[in-house]
């Protein structure tokens, strides 16, 4: 009995430690990407906008290990990028939070599907939040970039998603959950 409780406690502490470690890793990746975006260097050719790697990483990690990416952490990170990138405060943050909660609810169903379904879901969600952002900014008469540039960035972001998933999997070991990683109700442990 005593040994069973000790093993259960060690496993529980390991799960909590993993959540903290991966939460810090997510924060570190977001900080590095944000730093790369604000540095005065060109990462992409000047005619092609770069992908939104912050959103790609967030969506990939939420679909693989939702317990590693708490909603408040995502909201804080994206809000800071709203401030740094001079976007309307909170709009993009709210849209991203709605999107990750949408993905979080569907994670268990998407876990059993192939990557093509996941990629299509993420692509449709990226399109939806981009259009919602554009419509809200239009209603409030906020100056925006051209629609062609917005569509090009959306396409580049969608094409970058599989590469981000591969990098997350092989560099950070953020894999899809298996049945042994979930409890009886299918929730992450």
C-alpha positions in Angstrom: 0.0 0.0 0.0 2.8 2.4 1.0 4.8 1.7 -2.2 1.7 2.1 -4.4 1.1 5.5 -2.9 4.8 6.5 -3.4 4.7 5.4 -7.0 1.5 7.3 -7.6 3.0 10.4 -6.1 6.2 10.1 -8.2 4.1 9.7 -11.4 1.9 12.6 -10.4 5.0 14.8 -9.7 6.5 13.7 -13.0 3.4 14.8 -14.9 3.4 18.1 -13.1 7.1 18.6 -13.9 6.5 17.8 -17.5 3.7 20.4 -17.7 6.0 23.1 -16.2 9.0 22.1 -18.4 7.0 22.1 -21.6 5.2 25.3 -20.6 8.6 27.0 -20.1 9.8 25.5 -23.4 6.7 26.9 -25.2 7.3 30.3 -23.6 11.0 30.1 -24.7 10.1 29.2 -28.2 7.6 32.1 -28.4 10.1 34.5 -26.9 12.7 33.5 -29.5 10.3 33.8 -32.4 9.1 37.2 -31.2 12.7 38.3 -30.9 13.4 37.2 -34.4 10.3 39.0 -35.7 11.3 42.3 -34.1 15.0 42.2 -35.0 15.9 44.4 -37.9 16.9 41.6 -40.2 15.1 40.1 -43.2 14.2 36.5 -42.5 12.1 36.0 -45.7 12.4 37.5 -49.2 11.0 41.0 -49.2 8.1 40.2 -51.6 6.8 37.3 -49.6 5.5 37.9 -46.0 6.8 35.5 -43.4 4.5 32.8 -41.9 3.0 33.4 -38.5 5.1 30.8 -36.7 3.7 31.8 -33.3 0.3 30.6 -34.3 1.6 27.5 -36.0 3.6 26.5 -32.9 0.6 27.2 -30.6 -1.9 25.2 -32.8 0.6 22.3 -33.2 1.3 22.1 -29.5 -2.4 22.4 -28.5 -3.4 19.6 -30.9 -0.6 17.3 -29.6 -0.3 18.1 -25.9 -3.0 20.5 -24.7 -2.0 20.3 -21.1 1.4 21.7 -21.9 -0.1 25.0 -23.4 -2.4 26.6 -20.8 -4.9 29.1 -22.2 -3.6 31.9 -19.9 0.0 31.4 -21.1 -1.1 31.6 -24.7 -3.2 34.7 -24.0 -0.3 36.4 -22.3 2.2 35.6 -25.0 -0.1 36.7 -27.9 -1.1 39.9 -26.0 2.6 40.8 -25.6 3.0 40.3 -29.4 0.0 42.5 -29.9 1.8 45.2 -28.0 5.2 44.6 -29.8 3.7 44.4 -33.3 1.4 47.4 -32.7 -1.8 45.5 -33.4 -5.1 46.6 -31.8 -4.7 45.4 -28.2 -6.5 42.2 -27.5 -8.3 41.6 -30.8 -5.8 39.0 -32.2 -5.4 37.6 -28.7 -9.1 37.0 -28.3 -9.3 35.4 -31.8 -6.4 33.1 -31.0 -7.8 32.1 -27.6 -11.2 31.2 -29.2 -9.3 29.2 -31.9 -7.2 27.2 -29.4 -10.2 26.5 -27.3 -12.0 25.2 -30.4 -9.0 23.0 -31.1 -8.8 21.9 -27.5 -12.4 20.6 -27.6 -11.8 18.7 -30.8 -8.3 17.4 -29.9 -9.4 13.9 -28.9 -11.3 13.5 -32.2 -8.5 14.9 -34.3 -6.0 12.7 -32.5 -7.5 9.6 -34.2 -7.6 11.2 -37.7 -4.7 11.5 -40.1 -2.5 14.6 -40.5 -4.4 15.7 -43.6 -7.6 16.2 -41.5 -5.6 18.1 -38.8 -4.0 20.3 -41.5 -7.3 21.0 -43.1 -8.8 21.9 -39.7 -6.0 24.2 -38.8 -6.1 25.8 -42.3 -9.8 26.5 -42.0 -9.4 27.9 -38.5 -6.5 30.2 -39.7 -8.7 31.4 -42.5 -11.6 32.0 -40.1 -9.7 34.0 -37.6 -7.9 36.0 -40.3 -11.2 36.9 -41.9 -12.7 37.7 -38.5 -9.8 40.0 -37.7 -10.0 41.7 -41.0 -13.8 42.2 -40.8 -13.6 43.6 -37.2 -10.8 46.0 -38.2 -12.8 47.1 -41.3 -15.9 47.8 -39.2 -13.8 50.1 -37.0 -12.1 51.7 -40.0 -8.6 50.7 -39.0 -6.0 50.9 -41.7 -4.9 47.5 -42.9 -2.5 46.0 -45.4 -3.7 45.0 -48.8 -5.9 41.9 -49.1 -3.4 40.3 -51.4 -0.7 40.5 -48.8 -3.0 39.1 -46.2 -3.9 36.1 -48.4 -0.3 35.5 -49.2 0.7 35.5 -45.5 -2.2 33.1 -44.8 -1.0 30.7 -47.5 2.6 30.9 -46.3 1.4 30.2 -42.7 -0.7 27.2 -43.9 2.3 25.8 -45.8 4.6 26.3 -42.8 2.4 24.3 -40.4 3.6 20.8 -41.4 7.2 22.0 -41.0 6.4 23.3 -37.5 4.7 20.0 -36.6 7.8 18.1 -37.7 10.1 20.4 -35.8 7.9 20.2 -32.7 7.9 16.4 -32.9 11.6 15.8 -33.4 13.2 18.8 -31.6 10.8 19.0 -28.6 9.2 15.5 -28.6 5.7 17.0 -28.6 3.9 14.0 -30.0 0.2 13.3 -30.3 -1.2 11.7 -27.1 -1.8 8.0 -27.0 -4.5 6.2 -25.0 -2.0 5.6 -22.1 -1.6 9.4 -21.8 -5.3 9.9 -21.1 -7.6 8.9 -18.3 -10.8 6.9 -18.6 -12.7 9.9 -20.0 -10.0 10.7 -22.7 -8.7 13.8 -20.9 -4.9 14.3 -20.6 -3.2 13.1 -17.4 
